[in-house]
């Protein structure tokens, strides 16, 4: 539940249209037309809302049009449906929290508005986008398939675009606002940095600071760890490369930057094998020699190190596989590292752990299995896009 925010109002200190130059002429034209609806044409239950009134809806409008144009091209109906959903979707909010049901109330308002203003073309698709934007995707998709039959795939795409456009403005709530992995479309995932820039350009800095402080006070109860397993050169471009590892680790570096401030703790594990390690083929093992301590192949992938350095949160580096006679796929198999993690989890009261790295079907899988057994009270999540597998 979001906090009830008082005594501070978002102020548009830079016209959103200043950011339109990079977009297609049709996007610019439609943005200007539909943006005018916020100047007295539509009514908000909470017109002075810090986080859900016209400023938010204007940014959602721009995101929806931009992503819609990227996916649908010149499709006037699709872009109009998305624009209308952006304009009306938060008009009937009763509070600043989750307020499940404000979508249904806004959908009713949209239908009434179209009846009273026949110059606004009514779209049943817009009703559905508004009606289900505050509910789980599965409910929206079920309703779409029931109502639109053969046209359902197109409407499902519109639904995904609109929910992504709405989500792209969540960083207005601060670092905890958006997890990019929940975005549904490729254009939205590539727009995260622009979305943050737009927020900072259109929101009064003091208002933004106060929102972040209040949201952070709530989210501090949900302390998270990012556990990155063995993002080392030998598993990327060295002696034991995992297919697709370079792209996945570069994407992980981007994710670390995009989620700056969301993780209380980042733990990076690394193999640090002696040259005579039991796992090497020349020593009777099953793997080529890899991640020998002190060699370039044992180094962490530089883009990840750069991202860690550029973002906030405590970071700890732990090693495993240091005993020549012992294989340690899981970081929890190394006694010293396992003790360190246990101390950090308890001291920082970690309640969620996101895990990823190399290789997804070996060291990541073993670490996840052991972690779930040791800490069943913690919510574990495998970040699959950043966990490519050997097999």
C-alpha positions as CSV (number, residue, x, y, z in Angstrom):
1,X,0.0,0.0,0.0
2,X,1.4,3.4,-1.0
3,X,1.5,6.0,1.7
4,X,-1.0,8.9,1.9
5,X,1.0,11.8,0.7
6,X,0.1,15.3,1.9
7,X,1.0,19.0,1.6
8,X,3.0,18.7,-1.6
9,X,1.9,18.8,-5.2
10,X,3.8,17.8,-8.3
11,X,4.6,20.8,-10.4
12,X,5.3,20.6,-14.1
13,X,8.5,22.6,-14.4
14,X,9.2,21.7,-18.0
15,X,6.6,21.2,-20.7
16,X,6.5,17.6,-21.8
17,X,6.3,18.7,-25.4
18,X,10.0,19.6,-25.1
19,X,10.7,15.9,-25.3
20,X,8.6,15.3,-28.4
21,X,11.2,16.2,-31.1
22,X,12.5,12.6,-31.3
23,X,9.1,11.1,-32.0
24,X,7.2,10.6,-35.2
25,X,5.1,13.6,-36.4
26,X,1.9,11.6,-35.8
27,X,2.9,10.9,-32.2
28,X,3.6,14.6,-31.7
29,X,0.3,15.6,-33.2
30,X,-1.7,13.1,-31.2
31,X,0.0,14.0,-28.0
32,X,-0.8,17.7,-28.4
33,X,-4.4,17.0,-29.2
34,X,-5.1,14.6,-26.4
35,X,-2.9,16.5,-23.9
36,X,-5.4,19.4,-24.3
37,X,-8.0,17.2,-22.6
38,X,-6.3,17.8,-19.3
39,X,-7.0,21.5,-19.5
40,X,-10.5,21.4,-18.1
41,X,-12.1,18.8,-20.4
42,X,-11.8,15.8,-18.1
43,X,-12.3,15.9,-14.4
44,X,-10.2,14.1,-11.8
45,X,-11.6,12.9,-8.5
46,X,-8.3,14.0,-7.0
47,X,-7.0,16.8,-9.2
48,X,-4.3,17.7,-6.8
49,X,-3.0,14.2,-6.5
50,X,0.7,14.0,-6.0
51,X,1.1,10.9,-8.1
52,X,-2.0,10.1,-10.1
53,X,-3.4,13.2,-11.7
54,X,-2.8,15.1,-15.0
55,X,1.0,15.1,-14.8
56,X,1.1,11.3,-14.5
57,X,-1.5,10.8,-17.3
58,X,0.4,13.2,-19.6
59,X,3.5,11.1,-19.4
60,X,1.6,7.8,-19.8
61,X,0.0,9.4,-22.9
62,X,3.4,10.0,-24.4
63,X,4.6,6.5,-23.6
64,X,1.5,4.9,-24.9
65,X,1.6,6.8,-28.2
66,X,5.3,6.2,-28.7
67,X,5.1,2.4,-28.0
68,X,1.9,2.1,-29.9
69,X,3.4,3.8,-33.0
70,X,6.5,1.6,-32.7
71,X,4.4,-1.6,-32.7
72,X,1.4,-0.7,-34.8
73,X,2.9,2.0,-37.1
74,X,0.3,4.2,-38.8
75,X,-2.9,2.8,-37.2
76,X,-5.1,5.7,-36.2
77,X,-7.6,3.5,-34.3
78,X,-4.9,1.8,-32.2
79,X,-3.3,5.1,-31.3
80,X,-6.6,6.7,-30.4
81,X,-7.6,3.8,-28.2
82,X,-4.3,4.1,-26.4
83,X,-4.5,7.9,-26.1
84,X,-8.0,7.7,-24.6
85,X,-7.0,5.1,-22.1
86,X,-4.1,7.3,-21.0
87,X,-6.3,10.3,-20.6
88,X,-9.1,8.7,-18.5
89,X,-7.5,5.8,-16.7
90,X,-6.8,7.5,-13.3
91,X,-9.6,10.1,-13.3
92,X,-11.7,8.3,-10.7
93,X,-9.2,7.4,-8.1
94,X,-10.4,7.7,-4.4
95,X,-6.9,7.5,-2.8
96,X,-3.2,7.2,-3.5
97,X,-3.0,3.5,-2.8
98,X,-3.7,0.5,-4.9
99,X,-7.5,1.4,-4.9
100,X,-8.5,-1.7,-6.8
101,X,-11.6,-0.7,-8.7
102,X,-10.6,2.8,-9.8
103,X,-10.2,1.3,-13.3
104,X,-13.8,0.2,-13.3
105,X,-15.0,3.6,-12.2
106,X,-12.9,5.3,-14.8
107,X,-14.2,3.1,-17.5
108,X,-17.8,4.1,-16.6
109,X,-16.7,7.8,-16.6
110,X,-15.2,7.3,-20.1
111,X,-18.4,5.8,-21.5
112,X,-20.5,8.6,-20.0
113,X,-18.1,11.2,-21.4
114,X,-18.3,9.8,-24.9
115,X,-22.2,9.9,-24.6
116,X,-22.0,13.5,-23.5
117,X,-19.3,14.5,-26.0
118,X,-20.1,12.8,-29.4
119,X,-17.1,14.4,-31.0
120,X,-15.0,11.9,-29.0
121,X,-15.2,8.5,-30.8
122,X,-16.1,5.7,-28.5
123,X,-14.0,2.6,-28.6
124,X,-15.0,-0.6,-26.6
125,X,-11.3,-1.5,-26.5
126,X,-10.6,1.6,-24.5
127,X,-13.2,0.6,-22.0
128,X,-11.4,-2.7,-21.5
129,X,-8.0,-1.2,-21.2
130,X,-9.2,1.3,-18.6
131,X,-11.3,-1.3,-16.8
132,X,-8.5,-3.8,-16.3
133,X,-5.4,-1.6,-16.1
134,X,-5.3,-1.9,-12.3
135,X,-5.9,-5.7,-12.2
136,X,-3.8,-8.7,-12.9
137,X,-3.0,-9.4,-16.6
138,X,-4.7,-12.7,-16.5
139,X,-8.1,-11.1,-15.7
140,X,-7.7,-8.6,-18.5
141,X,-6.7,-11.2,-21.1
142,X,-9.6,-13.4,-20.1
143,X,-12.0,-10.6,-20.6
144,X,-10.4,-9.6,-23.9
145,X,-10.7,-13.1,-25.3
146,X,-14.3,-13.4,-24.1
147,X,-15.4,-10.1,-25.6
148,X,-13.3,-9.7,-28.8
149,X,-13.1,-13.2,-30.3
150,X,-10.9,-13.2,-33.4
151,X,-9.8,-9.6,-32.7
152,X,-8.5,-10.6,-29.3
153,X,-4.8,-10.8,-30.2
154,X,-4.8,-7.2,-31.4
155,X,-6.6,-6.0,-28.2
156,X,-4.2,-8.1,-26.1
157,X,-1.3,-6.2,-27.7
158,X,-3.0,-2.9,-27.0
159,X,-3.5,-4.0,-23.4
160,X,0.1,-4.9,-23.0
161,X,1.2,-1.5,-24.5
162,X,-1.0,0.5,-22.2
163,X,0.0,-1.4,-19.0
164,X,3.6,-0.9,-20.0
165,X,3.1,2.8,-20.6
166,X,1.5,3.2,-17.2
167,X,4.3,1.2,-15.6
168,X,7.0,3.4,-17.3
169,X,5.8,6.3,-15.1
170,X,6.2,4.3,-11.9
171,X,9.8,5.7,-11.3
172,X,7.9,8.8,-10.1
173,X,7.6,6.9,-6.9
174,X,11.3,6.6,-6.5
175,X,13.8,3.8,-7.0
176,X,11.3,1.1,-5.9
177,X,8.8,2.2,-8.5
178,X,9.6,0.0,-11.5
179,X,11.1,-3.4,-12.0
180,X,11.9,-3.5,-15.8
181,X,11.6,-7.3,-15.9
182,X,7.8,-6.9,-15.5
183,X,7.5,-4.8,-18.7
184,X,5.7,-6.7,-21.4
185,X,7.0,-5.2,-24.7
186,X,10.5,-4.6,-26.1
187,X,9.9,-0.9,-26.9
188,X,8.9,-0.3,-23.2
189,X,12.0,-2.1,-22.0
190,X,14.2,0.1,-24.1
191,X,12.4,3.2,-22.8
192,X,13.2,3.0,-19.1
193,X,16.0,5.6,-19.2
194,X,13.9,8.0,-21.2
195,X,11.0,7.5,-18.8
196,X,13.2,8.4,-15.8
197,X,14.5,11.4,-17.7
198,X,10.9,12.6,-18.4
199,X,9.9,12.2,-14.8
200,X,12.8,14.3,-13.6
201,X,12.1,17.0,-16.3
202,X,8.4,17.3,-15.4
203,X,8.2,17.0,-11.6
204,X,9.3,19.5,-9.1
205,X,12.5,18.2,-7.5
206,X,11.4,18.9,-3.9
207,X,8.1,17.1,-4.5
208,X,9.9,14.2,-6.0
209,X,12.3,14.0,-3.0
210,X,9.4,13.9,-0.6
211,X,7.6,11.2,-2.5
212,X,10.8,9.1,-2.6
213,X,11.3,9.5,1.2
214,X,7.8,8.4,2.0
215,X,7.8,5.5,-0.4
216,X,11.2,4.3,0.7
217,X,10.0,4.4,4.3
218,X,7.4,1.8,3.3
219,X,9.6,-0.3,1.0
220,X,12.4,-0.6,3.6
221,X,10.3,-3.3,5.1
222,X,10.9,-5.4,2.0
223,X,14.7,-5.6,2.0
224,X,16.0,-7.3,-1.1
225,X,19.3,-9.0,-2.1
226,X,20.6,-9.4,-5.7
227,X,22.7,-12.6,-5.8
228,X,24.8,-12.7,-9.0
229,X,26.5,-16.1,-9.5
230,X,29.9,-16.4,-11.3
231,X,29.6,-13.7,-13.9
232,X,33.3,-14.4,-14.8
233,X,35.2,-14.1,-18.1
234,X,35.9,-17.8,-18.4
235,X,32.1,-18.5,-18.4
236,X,31.5,-15.7,-21.0
237,X,34.4,-15.5,-23.4
238,X,37.0,-17.8,-21.9
239,X,37.7,-21.5,-21.5
240,X,34.2,-22.6,-20.5
241,X,31.8,-20.2,-22.3
242,X,28.0,-20.4,-21.7
243,X,26.0,-19.8,-24.9
244,X,24.5,-16.3,-24.9
245,X,26.4,-15.3,-21.8
246,X,27.9,-12.1,-23.1
247,X,24.5,-10.7,-24.1
248,X,22.9,-11.8,-20.9
249,X,25.5,-10.3,-18.7
250,X,25.4,-7.0,-20.6
251,X,21.7,-7.0,-20.1
252,X,22.2,-7.7,-16.4
253,X,24.5,-4.7,-16.2
254,X,21.7,-2.5,-17.7
255,X,19.2,-4.0,-15.2
256,X,21.5,-3.2,-12.3
257,X,21.5,0.5,-13.4
258,X,17.8,0.5,-14.0
259,X,17.0,-0.9,-10.5
260,X,19.4,1.5,-8.7
261,X,18.3,1.8,-5.1
262,X,16.0,-1.3,-5.1
263,X,18.5,-3.7,-3.6
264,X,19.7,-3.4,0.0
265,X,22.5,-5.8,-0.8
266,X,24.3,-7.1,-3.9
267,X,26.3,-10.3,-3.5
268,X,28.6,-11.4,-6.3
269,X,30.0,-15.0,-6.2
270,X,33.1,-16.2,-8.1
271,X,34.9,-19.4,-8.6
272,X,38.5,-19.0,-7.4
273,X,40.1,-22.3,-8.2
274,X,43.7,-23.4,-7.6
275,X,45.5,-24.6,-10.7
276,X,45.2,-28.2,-9.4
277,X,41.5,-28.2,-8.8
278,X,39.7,-31.5,-8.8
279,X,37.1,-30.3,-11.4
280,X,39.6,-29.8,-14.2
281,X,39.9,-32.5,-16.9
282,X,43.7,-32.7,-16.5
283,X,43.0,-33.5,-12.8
284,X,40.4,-36.1,-13.5
285,X,37.4,-33.8,-13.5
286,X,34.8,-33.0,-16.1
287,X,35.5,-29.3,-17.0
288,X,38.3,-27.5,-18.8
289,X,40.5,-25.5,-16.5
290,X,38.6,-22.3,-15.7
291,X,38.5,-19.4,-13.2
292,X,41.9,-20.1,-11.8
293,X,42.4,-17.6,-9.0
294,X,44.4,-14.5,-10.1
295,X,44.0,-15.1,-13.9
296,X,42.0,-12.9,-16.3
297,X,39.5,-15.7,-16.8
298,X,38.5,-15.4,-13.1
299,X,37.7,-11.7,-13.3
300,X,34.1,-10.4,-13.1
301,X,32.6,-9.2,-16.3
302,X,33.6,-5.5,-16.5
303,X,30.2,-4.0,-17.5
304,X,28.7,-5.6,-14.3
305,X,31.5,-4.1,-12.2
306,X,30.9,-0.7,-13.8
307,X,27.2,-0.9,-13.1
308,X,27.8,-1.9,-9.5
309,X,30.2,1.0,-9.0
310,X,27.7,3.4,-10.5
311,X,24.7,2.4,-8.3
312,X,23.8,2.4,-4.7
313,X,23.6,-0.5,-2.2
314,X,26.0,-2.6,-0.2
315,X,28.1,-5.0,-2.3
316,X,29.9,-8.1,-1.2
317,X,32.2,-10.4,-3.2
318,X,32.4,-14.0,-2.2
319,X,34.5,-16.9,-3.5
320,X,34.0,-20.6,-3.8
321,X,35.8,-23.6,-5.2
322,X,39.0,-22.6,-3.3
323,X,39.8,-26.1,-2.0
324,X,41.6,-28.1,-4.7
325,X,39.9,-31.4,-3.5
326,X,36.4,-30.1,-3.3
327,X,33.8,-29.1,-5.9
328,X,31.5,-26.2,-4.9
329,X,28.8,-25.4,-7.4
330,X,26.8,-23.6,-4.8
331,X,28.1,-20.6,-2.8
332,X,26.4,-22.3,0.2
333,X,28.8,-25.2,-0.2
334,X,31.7,-23.0,0.8
335,X,31.7,-22.7,4.6
336,X,33.2,-19.3,4.9
337,X,31.1,-17.7,2.2
338,X,27.9,-19.4,3.5
339,X,28.6,-18.0,7.0
340,X,29.1,-14.5,5.5
341,X,25.8,-14.7,3.6
342,X,24.0,-15.9,6.7
343,X,25.3,-13.0,8.8
344,X,24.3,-10.5,6.1
345,X,20.8,-11.9,5.7
346,X,20.2,-11.8,9.4
347,X,21.8,-8.4,10.0
348,X,20.0,-6.7,7.1
349,X,16.7,-8.7,7.6
350,X,16.6,-9.7,4.0
351,X,13.1,-11.0,2.9
352,X,13.6,-11.3,-0.9
353,X,16.5,-12.6,-2.9
354,X,16.7,-12.3,-6.7
355,X,19.3,-14.7,-8.2
356,X,20.9,-14.9,-11.6
357,X,24.3,-15.6,-13.3
358,X,26.2,-18.4,-14.9
359,X,25.5,-21.0,-15.7
360,X,21.7,-21.1,-15.1
361,X,21.5,-24.9,-15.0
362,X,24.5,-25.6,-12.9
363,X,25.9,-23.1,-10.3
364,X,22.8,-20.9,-10.3
365,X,20.5,-23.9,-10.0
366,X,22.6,-25.4,-7.2
367,X,22.8,-22.1,-5.3
368,X,19.1,-21.5,-5.6
369,X,18.3,-25.1,-4.5
370,X,20.5,-24.7,-1.4
371,X,19.3,-21.2,-0.6
372,X,15.6,-22.3,-0.7
373,X,16.4,-25.1,1.7
374,X,18.4,-23.0,4.1
375,X,16.0,-19.9,4.0
376,X,12.5,-21.1,3.2
377,X,11.1,-17.9,4.8
378,X,12.7,-15.8,2.1
379,X,11.0,-15.2,-1.2
380,X,13.4,-16.4,-4.0
381,X,13.1,-15.3,-7.6
382,X,15.2,-16.6,-10.5
383,X,16.0,-13.8,-13.0
384,X,15.9,-16.1,-16.1
385,X,16.9,-13.5,-18.7
386,X,20.2,-13.2,-16.9
387,X,20.7,-16.9,-16.3
388,X,21.7,-18.6,-19.6
389,X,22.3,-22.3,-19.5
390,X,24.9,-24.7,-20.9
391,X,22.3,-27.3,-21.9
